[in-house]
Amino acid sequence: MNDRYLSVDQVAELLGTTTRFPRRLIKERRIRYVKVGRHVRIPESAVAEFISSRTVEPLRRPRARYRRVP
């Protein structure tokens, strides 16, 4: 339970978005959060899980070989 709890503003800054995006994630329940009174806090691990689950790995394509034109 060594997780830091971040505010919506902190999560928005971490993700490089406006505060509207984390609030929408909370409303749609696409990210874990904790309500402390009327405040909402998001665990750092939830942000990391969200990022890793949405990360798309690049395709590995073989390099094109350049041929001489006869």
N, C-alpha and C positions, 0 to 999 in steps of 0.2 A: 504494500500500500504506500509506496514511495512516490506515487504519481503526483505531479503538480497539476493543479486545477487552474485552467485559464479562463479569462473572461471572453466574451464574444469579440470585443475589440482586439484582444491579444491574438485570438485565433485568426481573425481577419488579417491582421498584420503579418502573422506567420505564413498564411496562405497567399498573401499579396492580393487580397480582394477587399471589397467594401464590407461593412458589417452586415449588409443585407444577405450575403451568401451564407455565412454560418447560421444566421437566424433562419434562413430557409431550410438548411440541412436539419436544424432542430425541429422545425415545424413539420417537416416531412418524415421525421424520425429516421434519417439516414446516417446519423452519428449519435454516439452515446453521449449523454449529458446528465448532470446532477443539478437538481433544484435546491438551492439553499435560501429558504424564505422565498422572496420574489426574484432573487438573482439566479442566473443560470451559469453554471461552470462546466467546462468541457475538459476531461482528463487529457493530458498530453498523449497518453497511449491511444486514446480514441482518435486523435488527429493523425497519429502515425499509422494506425490501422486504415483510416480513411484514405490516406495518401498511397499506402502500399497496395490497397485493393483497387485503386483507380490507375495505377501505373501501368503503362503499356510498353512492353519491351520492343525494341526495334527488330525488324526482320533482318536476317542475315542472308544476303544474296551473294552468290559468287561474283567475283569481279569480272567484268567484261574483258575479254582478251582482244586486244587490238591487232588486227591482221593487216598485212601489207596488201594493198590493192595491186593485182598483177598488171 
